[in-house]
Structures are given as structure tokens and as C-alpha cells.
Amino acid sequence: MTRALDKIILGHIGCSAVIATGAQAFIRTHGSPRWLKLPASERSKIVRVRTSTFIRRYGSLLDHFPRQLAGLVSPLRINGHIVSLCWRTSRPRGTTGSVLPFAPYLEKVKSRARTFHLGSHTYSGGPGYSWSCNYRIERLDPEGQSWDLCATDEETGEYQSMGAHSLEDAQEYFRGVGFSISHEQWEAMGATFPDVYDEDACA
């Protein structure tokens, strides 16, 4: 009886992406031009993540897999975006499988994307009044009218919630600290804006 390919492990060590099988493991950082073999002694340090998390964090590294895995793993793309990874197994030909309808699947993925990491920011409001932090926001409703704003604590590095804000208040906060988020970026994160009604255009 033929065996399926050993389960592939996706994860990271620190900020470096890791792909591992039962026999071998590879690691790659954003600054490295290629995947390197991960020593067996380092495998215990791998922090496993779900496929969707791995793609979100390291999607830019998935255009080229380690040569040893190139025939076993391939990215599934829709409209140019990687949405999943396909594993080739050793199942006999003729084995049936189920096919997911992609339109509902993509809508479900889109609706689940509620938390957004905005990156680091340094603000200086004058002598003795400055800070550095990382921002993260979470959309609290489907319409994108309510947001939880979070910033890292300078001492612990852990995210602290600044409470729920309306879309308008959230925009005002980020403008006040000089952190730029464009109208298009808000829309991409799920914010909805009312259509502007121009009375002059109807006069």
C-alpha cells in the first residue's frame, strides 16, 4: 500500500520561515536569497502555524521552494494571489477528492480577515513627549465602522488595547500622531464610507 507524503510542517524560528517534512527541513529569512537546510538539532525550535498564517506572513518567499521540495509543493493562486499550498502525495491514480467552490471560500477568508498589523511608528510631540510602538487594529463589525486600536507597550512589547473607536475617531487618532493610513488602505481593511452627496452637482 502506498503511503501519502509525510505531513509538511509550516512554521518559523524567530522571524525566519521554516518548511519541514519528516526527513528534512529548510529555513529562510526575508534577507536571504535562498532556502537553507535547517540542522536537525534546530527542529525543536520550530513554532508551527496554520497554512493561512504562513502564507500571510511569508507569501513573498513562496515563489521559489527549496529545490528538494519543488516537485512536492506548489502554491495555489487566484487572481495572482497565493490562497493555499498544494501538496502532492503518493496516492494511486484515480483516487477521488473533493473540489471546493472557490467564490464562497474566498468570501469566507475575506470575512475572517479582521486583524491588521500596521507596523512600527515613532512619534515625537516635543522634548520628553515621544514614543515608539507597533500598531495593530481589529475590525469589530462587518461594515468596518467600529475598530479596536492596539499599540505595543514600550517596556513589555505586548499589545495593549486602547479601546473601541468609531471609524472617524480611529482616523482622527492616527492623524493626530502622524501615522498615515490612506482612504484606500482603510477600504482594503474593510472600512466602508458613505457616498459623498454633492448638492452643487445636482443644481
Salt bridges, closest charged atoms under 4 A:
ASP6 OD1 - ARG3 NH2 3.16
GLU42 OE1 - LYS45 NZ 3.11
ASP63 OD1 - ARG77 NH2 2.55
GLU138 OE2 - ARG114 NH2 3.67
GLU172 OE1 - ARG175 NH2 3.06
GLU187 OE2 - HIS183 NE2 3.39
